[in-house]
Amino acid sequence: MKMQALLSQSCRSILSLRKIPSALSIATTLLLLVGNASAQSLDNGGSKAETPAASLQVLPVLPAATARTWVVQTSPSSATLNPSSADDRAAIRQAVLTDPLINEYLRQAAARSPGVPVHPLETGAIAIVENYALAEASAEVGDLPVIDGCYLLKKHGGQWVVVAQAGWEPGLSINPSWLSTVLDVPKDVVSRLIDTLRSAGKEVEIDDTLYTDVPLPCITQIEDPNPPTNVRSTPAVAAGNVIGQLPNGTEVRVMEVLNGWLKIRQPLVGWVSMGLTRVSCGNSLAEVEKNLEALHSLEGELAIEAADTLVRYLYRGAEGSFAAAALAHFNELAINRFYALKMVLDRHTEEVRRHVLQQAIAAGIHPQARTHFEQEIAQSKTLSPTLKTWKTLNQSQTRLRLYKLEPGLPIASYCPSAGGYSGIQFCMGMSSSCHDGLDAQSQPLDDSDARGFYPAMCGQS
């Protein structure tokens, strides 16, 4: 991937490849807005509540071979400059200028350089072929290009939707394999789009890297209590932005996440509420463990998508023994790919981060994973959303002090449950029953120390 100019250090540590076309060219450094966007609308066919809950992503692609060739600017006679209506060109410019992911990336870049003037987002050449378009866009923070390249758009339901960045400056490098194999643009349309850009005076660099679209072992499906689910052109419930509908059980491929909405690329490009989706890794524990292991083995950009899929599985999908298996992989991720995990959690809402981190802490976070969180907090001048949530959870969670068995003093302990270690509980006096809650006289105690005494009193020998 040709990295955007202001990649964070954590992103650079994970994604160091140059010019890998990807939806992450923008989203790699996104820190999503805090809070949920929630609304209700009355659609044709009945009322539907779409309350976002959050989610990442990344386009899963693996390079099969690499070569790069400079192509001299040409003006082929078969290409005509934007053989489309002025209305289409105006709609495409508007779609790019108002795209929430592009603008959020620009906002984040500006926030990292306070006081530096921001040159607003602008569009340049536009090539349109059938229901596909490539549009140039640029923006700067000071003298540093932040947005610089071209974007693929698709037309659904009469509306143009930005799909992903498809070309990178300088030289406007475009990868036909990426466009056709991963983003589902017909090969002849890709050629005509490139020819149209050339005829507009653009010099195009053809990136000959070959890509294959790799399916994930865990899938995201539509699960709507009031189907069908609306697919929208923007991540908001608004009149006139519904571009399609999907029935329950439809498998979707997630590209990005923003404020509780998932941007999908299959079976069509658009936005759906994360709360109307569910991740499935299998129907038996053996199948779930096998698929989670396969998910964990993915590398590169696929590792980012895998991490997001795991987070969404823990939030909405994994239960019982399936959740226990997923939490084991969460610990592995926090130990071996901490920055990928943090990057993914940062893009979710506070509700999702809190839910997932609480599960991990209650199940017994691995000491090395805990160390990674604490070290990152100590070394960061500004805490990311994930680090803030982690710090809040650990500050607000009162751990019980184990008292010696002496007259007049309460006995506090971790208590067992049918499902095993279930978190912090206590018992009073010599009672043999366990109670959820906390003792007013208890004092903080590190989890590792407390669990060394387990089981203590509360009817245990």
N, C-alpha and C positions, 0 to 999 in steps of 0.2 A: 504494500500500500504506500502510496505517496502521502506521507503524513502531513496533516495540516500544521501550520506554523506554530501553533500554540499548544501542542500536545502536552499533557501533564506528565510528570516524571513516572507516575505509576503506569500510565498507558504506554509510555515508551518502553518500559521494562517488559511488557507483554507483547506488544505489536511492533516489531522492529523492521518488518519487511518493507521494501520500497515499492510503491505503486501497485499494491494489490487492490484492484478495484473492489470496493465494498461499501455497503451501507454504513459501515462504521467510520468512513472517512470523516463524517461529521459526528456521529454518535459516540465515537470512542471517548471523547472528552466531555460528553454531556453529564451534567449533574442536574438531575431533574428537579423541577419545582416542587417544593414541599407542600404536601396536602393533597387531598383528593378533589377532583372535579366531579360534582354529582348533580344530576338533573333528571327530570322526567319529561317525556314528551308523549303526545298522543299520535301514533302512527296509524296509517290505514290498516285496518284489520284488528284494531284493539289498542289498549294502552300498554306501554312498555316502559319499565324503569331501567335505565342504563346508568348504573352507579359504578364508576371506575374504581378499580382497586390497585392497579399498577403492573408493569413488567419490562427486558432487553432485547434488544437482540442484535443478532449478527447474521449475516447471510452465510450459510455453510457452504464453502467452496474449497476445493483442493486443487492446486496447480498440478497439471500432469506433465507439462513441458514448458520451457521458457525460451523466448527469443524476442528481440525487439528490433523493429525496422523503422527507419525514418522514411516517410513517404513525401515526395515532393508535391507541393501544392498543385492541383490541377483544376481544370474547369470542364468536366465532362459534359458533353452535349446532351446526355440523357438526363442530367439533373437540372431542375429549375429551382430558382430561389423561392423557397417557401410558397409552394403552389397551394395556398390555403387562404382562408378568409382572414380579413383583418380582425374579425371578432375572435377567431381562434388564437391569433398572436397576442391579442390583448388579454385573453383569458389565461394564456400560458404565462405571460409576464406577471400577471396578478397572482397566479398560483405559486410562482417562485418567490416573489417578493413577500408573500404572506405565509410561506411554509413555516409551520411551528418549529420543526427541528433545525432548519437553517437559521432561523432567527434566535432560537435558544442558544445555539452554538456561538453566534455572534455576540449575544448578550453576555455569555460566560467569558468569552475572550476579552470583552471590554471591561468586565468586572475584575479581571486579573491585571488590568493595566489602568488603574484609576487615574484620572486627569489627562489621559492620552486621547486626543480627538479621534472620533470614529467616523470613517467615511462610509456612508450608508450603502446598503445593498443595492446593486444595480444589475440590470440584465443587458445582454449583448445580442449576438447573432442567435437566431432561432431557426431550426430545421424541423419541418413537419412532414411526416409521411404517414398517410392513413390515420390511425388513432395513436400514433407515437410521435414524440417530439424530443429533440435535444435543445436545451436552452443554456446559453452562457450566463454565468452570474459571478459577481465579484464584490468584495467589501474589504476594507482595511481598518486596522486599528493602528493609528499612527502611520508609519511607513511600512508596516508589516502586513502582507496579504493574509487574510484569514479565510475568506471565501474566494476561491480562484479555480474555475473549471466550468464544466457543463453538467447539467442534470437531465436525467431521463424522466419524461412524463408520459403517462398513459391517460387515455380518455375513457372514462366509465360513466355511463348514465348521463352523458352530455357534459360531464365535468372533467377538467384536467387535474390530475393528481400527480404530485412529485413522487417518483419511485425511489431514486437513489442517485448519488453522484456517479456520473458515467464517464467523465473525462477530467484530466488533471493538467494544469499549466505548470511550467511553460511548455509550449509546443503542442498543447492540447492532445495528450496521450489518451487514446480510446482503445479498449479491448473488445473486439467483436465477440469472442468466445464468452466473455462475462455477460454481455448483453443478451446473447441468444440462448445460452445454456442455463444461466441462473435467473436472469430477469425476463425470460420467455418472450423475447422480441424475435420475430421471424428473421432468418438470416438475410433474406433479400431486402427486408426493411432496414436492417442494420447498414447494409451497403448503401442503400439510397439515402439514409440519414447522413452518413459520412460524406457522400458525394455532394449533398446539398450544402453541408457546411463548407466544403472546399469551394464550391461555386460562390459562396458568400465571402471568399477571401481568406478563409482560415487554413493554416498549415496544420495538418493532422499527423500525429505520430501514431502508428499502428502498433499496439502491444500484442504480440503473437502468443502470449501465455495461454495455454489451454486449461479450461476449467471443467470440472464435473460437479453436478449438483448432488450432494451427499445427503441421504435421508438420515434423520435422527432416530435413535432407538426408542426414545420417549417422544410421544406425539402430543400436540396441542389440539383439542377438539372444542367445538362449540357445545356449550351446555347451558341453555337458556330456559328458565322456568316459563317463559312466555314466547315461544318461537314463532316465526323465524327471527334471527338476529340481524339487526341493521348493520350494514357496512357503510361507513361515512367517509366523505372526502377530507374531513378535518376531525381532530380529536375533541369533539364537543357535540353535545346534543343541540342541534340547531335546525330550524326550518330550512328545507331545501338542500341539505347536504347528504341525504341518503342516496347512495349510488348502487346499492344492491342489498340482497338479503341471503342469509345462509341458514339451512335447516340444522337442527340438532344432530350431533354426530359428525358434522363436516370437519375434516382435518384441515387445519390452517398452518401456514408457515410464517413464523413471526420474524420481522426484520428489526423493529425498534420498539422502544417503550417510552411513553411520555405521560406523566401525570395520571396514571391509572388506565391508559389506553394502549392497545397493542396495534402497531402498524404491521399489517400482513402483506405478503406478496403472492400468496396462493390461497385459494383458487382465483382471487382477484386482488388488486392493490387497493388498500384503504385502511380504515381504522375501525376496530371493534373494542368494546369495553372488556377489560381483562376479567371483570367479575362475571362475564357471561361465557368464560372459557374454563377448561380444566385440562390439566396435564395427566396423561396416563403412561405408566411405564410397564404395564402388564397386569395380568389377572391372578397370578400366583406369586408367592414369595420368591420361588426359584426364578421365575421369569423377570420379576422386578429386580432382583439382585444381579442377574445377567445383564439386563439393559442398563442398569445404573453403572455397572463396571464398564460397559461399552461407552457410555456417555462420558465417564471420567477419563477414558483413554484418548479422547479426541484432543487435537492439538491446534495451535495457531488460532485463527479466528473462530474455528469450530469450538475451541475450548471456551471462548467467551459465550457463545450461544449455548453450549452445554451447561455452563455455570448458571446462566439465566433460567434455563429450563429446570434445573434442579431447584432453584429458589422458588419458581412458580409452582413446582410440584409440592414442595413443603408448604406453600401457602394455600394451595387449593388442589388437592389430588391425593396426597399421601396420607394414609390413616393407619393406626395400629402398627402391626409389624412392618408394613410398607414404609411408614414414617420413620421407624427405627433404622431401617436399612438406608433410607435417604439421609438421615442425620449422621450416620457413620461416614458417608461420602462427603457430607458438609464439612466434617472435621478434617478429612483428607484434603479437601479443597482449601480450607483455611490454613492448613499447614504447608501444602506444596504450591498452591496458586493463590496466595492471599490477595494479590493486587487484582487478579481477575474477579475474585469474589467481591471485593470491596467496590470495584468498578460497577459490577452488576447491581449490587444492593443500593448504590448511590442513585441509580436511575429509577428505583421504585419509590412508592409513597412511604411515608412514615408508618402507616398501618402495616404494610407488607414487611418492612424492615424489622419493626418491633415484633411482629408475629413470628417471623423466622428466627430471629436472634433469641427470643424468649424460649422457643422450643429447644434450640441448641444449648442454651445455658441450663435449662431444666434437665435435659438429658445427660448433662455432664460434658461441658466443653473440654477438649483436650488441652492440657497445660501448654503445649507448644502453640496451639491455635490462640489461646488466651494471651500468650506472650506477644504474638504478632500484633494483636489488637492494641495491647498496652504500649508496645514500642512505637507503633505508628502514631498513637495519640501523643506520646512524649516528644516525638520528632517533628510533629506538624505544627506550623504556626497557625494555620486555619484548619479547623476540623471539618472533614467532609460529612455529609448527612449520615453515612453509616457509622463513622466514629462518634458523632454526637449521640446517636441512638444507643450505641454500645456503652458509652460513658454514662448516659442517663440511666440505663437499665441497671448497671452495676452500682451506681450511687444510690438508687432508690430501693434496691433489693436488700433488705435487712437479713443478715445471716445470723443464726442463733449461736449463742455461746453455750458451751457445755459446762454445766456446773457440777461441782463435786457433790456427792450424796451426803449432805449435811442437814441437820434439823433446821427447819425454817427457810431453806432455800429451794427454789423451784428446780425441777429437772427438765432440761430442754434437750431435744435430740431430733435427729432425722428419723422419720418413721417409715417403715416399709409399706408397700401397697401390693395389691394382687399383680400389678403390672411391673413390679420392681421399684427401683428408686424413682420417687415421684416428685422430688423437690424438697422444700423446706416445710417441716411440720414440727409440732412440739407437743409435750404432755406436761401436765402440772402435777406437782407433788408425787405421790406414789401411785397415781392412777395408771391403769393398764391400757387405757384407751388413747388413741392418737387424735390430734385435732389440727386442722388447717389453721394457719394464722401465725402470729408471732407474739412473743412474750415482751411485755413492756420493759422488763428488766434486761432483755437480751442485748448483747453487744456484737458488733461485726466480727465475723470469723471467716477466714478463707475457706472456700469450698473444699479444697484438697485436705485441709486440716480436719474439717468437720467430718468428712466422709471416712477419715481414718478411724473414727470412733464408732462408725455405724456397723451393726445396730447396737444402740446403748439401751437406755431404759425404754419406757413405753411398752412394757410387757415383754421385752426381749431379754434373753439371758446373755 
